[in-house]
Amino acid sequence: MKRSTIAAQMYTFREQAQTEQGLADTFGKLKNIGYDAVQVSGIGPIDPRRVKELALQHDLAICATHIPYDRLTGELRAVAEQHRLWDCKYVGLGMVPDRYRGSAEGYRTFAKEASEIGQRLKQEYDLQFVYHNHQIEFEQYGGKTAMDILLEESDPEAFGFELDMYWVQAGGGDPAQWAHKVKGRMQVVHLKDMQIVDGQGVFAEVGHGNMNYPAIIEACRATGVEWYVVEQDVCRRDPFESVKMSLDYLHELLEREKTM
């Protein structure tokens, strides 16, 4: 992990970035906070060319996206052209579609179909499909979690992972262990923390919850992660303050490592 490879997930700012001006303002604030990259997800219907222009204007790389599954199945060429315009290699899917959930066979079918999409992205456009989990993938089917099924049944070359470490923890998994399980297949990771409030897990800024982030970052580094994306689905303070707190913590980790 380097400072330049820590990105902000735009889903955190989905309310602020629904218009072109809102996106411009958000990019500017993130750059001022200290981010050098973003993942595009949840923004409004803004022309991709303007998104690129605004990212360039604020000196922000676009490291990854989340794309609706129907666009991946029906508009793959347009999706690829959008990513090439943005100089963005990683084509993300934020959640398994409803129709595949609830059974081992459903997840196997999804793994096969998404692998075929990933093969096309790789072979025709030199792009990489990555899958973002939630906690539902830790439901068990015949003794295996859906995550295990996805890992085993998908094409290792075409189906990448974008582990969300909060949701791994929420599902009962060990985040650092899962980073090693997907070694070589995860170039983008999602970072957010978990606090317990009134007996329930809630979203927290990285380094301000109960998760073992030094161990998680070390596992990500050891397994070849390229982009470390800060996300907070719900913030209990101003979201820009939240992502600054997360970034400050990650910078502190980097400084601490220099002295070890």
Solvent accessible surface area in square Angstrom, and as a share of the most:
residue,aa,sasa,rsa
1,M,27,0.12
2,K,132,0.56
3,R,115,0.42
4,S,56,0.36
5,T,23,0.13
6,I,0,0.00
7,A,0,0.00
8,A,0,0.00
9,Q,1,0.00
10,M,0,0.00
11,Y,76,0.29
12,T,11,0.06
13,F,0,0.00
14,R,69,0.25
15,E,144,0.65
16,Q,66,0.29
17,A,0,0.00
18,Q,81,0.36
19,T,84,0.49
20,E,72,0.32
21,Q,119,0.53
22,G,14,0.13
23,L,0,0.00
24,A,15,0.12
25,D,70,0.36
26,T,2,0.01
27,F,0,0.00
28,G,14,0.13
29,K,102,0.43
30,L,0,0.00
31,K,58,0.25
32,N,132,0.68
33,I,36,0.18
34,G,32,0.31
35,Y,1,0.00
36,D,49,0.26
37,A,0,0.00
38,V,0,0.00
39,Q,0,0.00
40,V,9,0.05
41,S,11,0.07
42,G,36,0.35
43,I,33,0.17
44,G,7,0.07
45,P,141,0.89
46,I,24,0.12
47,D,56,0.29
48,P,50,0.31
49,R,159,0.58
50,R,80,0.29
51,V,1,0.00
52,K,41,0.17
53,E,81,0.36
54,L,4,0.02
55,A,2,0.02
56,L,118,0.59
57,Q,125,0.56
58,H,39,0.17
59,D,101,0.52
60,L,10,0.05
61,A,48,0.37
62,I,9,0.05
63,C,5,0.03
64,A,0,0.00
65,T,1,0.00
66,H,34,0.15
67,I,10,0.05
68,P,77,0.48
69,Y,15,0.06
70,D,102,0.53
71,R,55,0.20
72,L,2,0.01
73,T,82,0.48
74,G,61,0.59
75,E,86,0.39
76,L,9,0.05
77,R,167,0.61
78,A,45,0.35
79,V,0,0.00
80,A,0,0.00
81,E,90,0.40
82,Q,23,0.10
83,H,0,0.00
84,R,137,0.50
85,L,69,0.34
86,W,9,0.03
87,D,122,0.63
88,C,4,0.02
89,K,100,0.42
90,Y,7,0.03
91,V,0,0.00
92,G,0,0.00
93,L,6,0.03
94,G,18,0.17
95,M,67,0.30
96,V,0,0.00
97,P,22,0.14
98,D,106,0.55
99,R,168,0.61
100,Y,14,0.05
101,R,88,0.32
102,G,56,0.54
103,S,45,0.29
104,A,19,0.15
105,E,108,0.48
106,G,13,0.13
107,Y,1,0.01
108,R,94,0.34
109,T,49,0.29
110,F,0,0.00
111,A,0,0.00
112,K,125,0.53
113,E,62,0.28
114,A,0,0.00
115,S,6,0.04
116,E,81,0.36
117,I,18,0.09
118,G,1,0.01
119,Q,62,0.28
120,R,111,0.41
121,L,0,0.00
122,K,73,0.31
123,Q,144,0.64
124,E,90,0.41
125,Y,28,0.11
126,D,109,0.56
127,L,9,0.05
128,Q,17,0.08
129,F,0,0.00
130,V,0,0.00
131,Y,0,0.00
132,H,6,0.03
133,N,1,0.00
134,H,35,0.16
135,Q,84,0.37
136,I,43,0.22
137,E,0,0.00
138,F,22,0.09
139,E,89,0.40
140,Q,122,0.54
141,Y,42,0.16
142,G,89,0.86
143,G,63,0.61
144,K,93,0.39
145,T,20,0.11
146,A,0,0.00
147,M,0,0.00
148,D,27,0.14
149,I,4,0.02
150,L,0,0.00
151,L,32,0.16
152,E,99,0.44
153,E,85,0.38
154,S,9,0.06
155,D,37,0.19
156,P,83,0.52
157,E,119,0.53
158,A,1,0.01
159,F,0,0.00
160,G,2,0.02
161,F,0,0.00
162,E,0,0.00
163,L,0,0.00
164,D,0,0.00
165,M,0,0.00
166,Y,10,0.04
167,W,42,0.15
168,V,0,0.00
169,Q,68,0.30
170,A,38,0.30
171,G,26,0.25
172,G,72,0.69
173,G,17,0.17
174,D,72,0.37
175,P,9,0.06
176,A,23,0.18
177,Q,108,0.48
178,W,12,0.04
179,A,0,0.00
180,H,96,0.43
181,K,87,0.37
182,V,0,0.00
183,K,128,0.54
184,G,56,0.54
185,R,28,0.10
186,M,3,0.01
187,Q,34,0.15
188,V,0,0.00
189,V,0,0.00
190,H,0,0.00
191,L,0,0.00
192,K,1,0.00
193,D,0,0.00
194,M,23,0.10
195,Q,52,0.23
196,I,100,0.51
197,V,59,0.34
198,D,141,0.73
199,G,61,0.59
200,Q,124,0.55
201,G,36,0.35
202,V,38,0.22
203,F,31,0.13
204,A,0,0.00
205,E,3,0.02
206,V,1,0.00
207,G,29,0.28
208,H,78,0.35
209,G,25,0.24
210,N,105,0.54
211,M,14,0.06
212,N,96,0.49
213,Y,1,0.00
214,P,65,0.41
215,A,38,0.30
216,I,4,0.02
217,I,1,0.01
218,E,94,0.42
219,A,5,0.04
220,C,0,0.00
221,R,80,0.29
222,A,57,0.44
223,T,9,0.05
224,G,43,0.42
225,V,15,0.09
226,E,82,0.37
227,W,52,0.18
228,Y,1,0.00
229,V,0,0.00
230,V,2,0.01
231,E,8,0.03
232,Q,5,0.02
233,D,23,0.12
234,V,86,0.49
235,C,32,0.19
236,R,123,0.45
237,R,100,0.36
238,D,78,0.40
239,P,22,0.14
240,F,25,0.10
241,E,85,0.38
242,S,1,0.00
243,V,1,0.01
244,K,92,0.39
245,M,44,0.20
246,S,1,0.01
247,L,1,0.01
248,D,55,0.28
249,Y,28,0.11
250,L,0,0.00
251,H,27,0.12
252,E,98,0.44
253,L,8,0.04
254,L,20,0.10
255,E,74,0.33
256,R,112,0.41
257,E,62,0.28
258,K,150,0.63
259,T,116,0.67
260,M,183,0.82
